[in-house]
């Protein structure tokens, strides 16, 4: 994807290649990871740099680099990711006390892996 005027890469474009994507490698099984949950559309696993006692990543199997790259036909998938976030929060016992769901978009917001993912965090009080 390039801008019409400049031909310059858009932010995050260089990180959107599936062959270089660590989450695509986890989903394919080429990087072994203990899955917390899996279905035909999404996988869930623990964050390797947790910011809370419970810190899970909900990742679509479909490679979408950033939330802003989701297409009009991705609405059902995006809703499914939220439903999975609710499910794993309940299963991990943080739903009643409260949990946070975060999507970082681009480096300025803290996105490090350019494959859409939801952070589900709980088990501590948030400000």
N, C-alpha and C positions, 0 to 999 in steps of 0.2 A: 504494500500500500504506500503510495507516494502522494505528496500534495501536487495539485495541478500546476501551481505557479513555480515552485522551486525545485521539484524533484527530490527534495530532502526526505530522509527517513523520518517517519513520525515517531514520537516517544514510545519506546517499548517494541518497535517493529523488529529490531535486530534480535530480540529475545523471544520472538514468537515462533521460532523454527522447531517443529516437532522432534526432529532427530536429535536436537540438543537439549530437549526439555527433560529435566529430572523427574517431573511428575509423570510424563508419558512413559519414562523408563520404569517407574514404580508400578504404574498401571499395567504395563506389558509383562511385568515380572522379571525384567532384566536387572532390576535393583530390588533385592528381596526386602520386604517390609511386612510387618505384622498388621494385617488389616483389622480394623475395629468393626467395619461394616462394608459390605459390597452389594451392589445390585447391577442391573444391566446399564444403568445410566451414571452411577457414581461410586466412588470409593471413599472410605474414611480411614485415616491413620493418625497416630500421635505426631504432634509437631516436635521436631528434634531440638528446638530452642523454645521451650514452653515459657509463656508469660503468666501462667496461672497453674494451679494444681491439676486442673483438667484443661488441656489445650489440644483440641483435635482439628484436623484439616479435612474439610469436605471438598472433594475434587471431582469435577465431571470427567467422565471417560473421554468425552469429546474435547479436543484441544481448542480452547478459546483463550487467547493470550491475556486479555483484560476484560473486565466487565463492559467497557465501552466498545469492545469488539463483538459483543453478542449480537446476533442477527435477529430480525423480527420473528423468525421461526423458532427461536430459542426460549420463548416465554415459558413453555411447559417444563423445559429442563431447569430453568432458573427457579421456578416454583418448587420443583422436585428437590433441588438442593436445599431449600429452606425447610422442606418437610423432613429431609434426612437430618438436618441440623437439630430440629426438634426431637426427633427419634433418639439420636445418640445422646443428647442432653438428658433426656429422661432415663435412658439406659445407664448412664454414668452417674445418675443421682443428683444432678445439679439443677434440674428444671424448676423444682419448687422454690429453692432458695434464690435462684436467679442466675442467668448466664448472659454472656455477650456474644453476638455474632458480628464479625467484622469482615469487610472486603476492602483490601487496599488496592488502589488503582494508580499505577505508575510509581516510579521511584520516589517522587516527592511525597507520596503518601505511605511509603514503606514497602511497596511491592518489590520483592526480590526474585521470586520465581514467576515468570511470565506464562502462567497457565492459571486461568481463573480458579480461585479457591476461597472458601469461607473458613475463617477462624472461628471455632466455637470454644469459648473460654468460660470456666466456672470454678467454683471451689474456693473463691476468695471474694472479698468485698471490692467493688470497683468504685472509683471516684466519679 
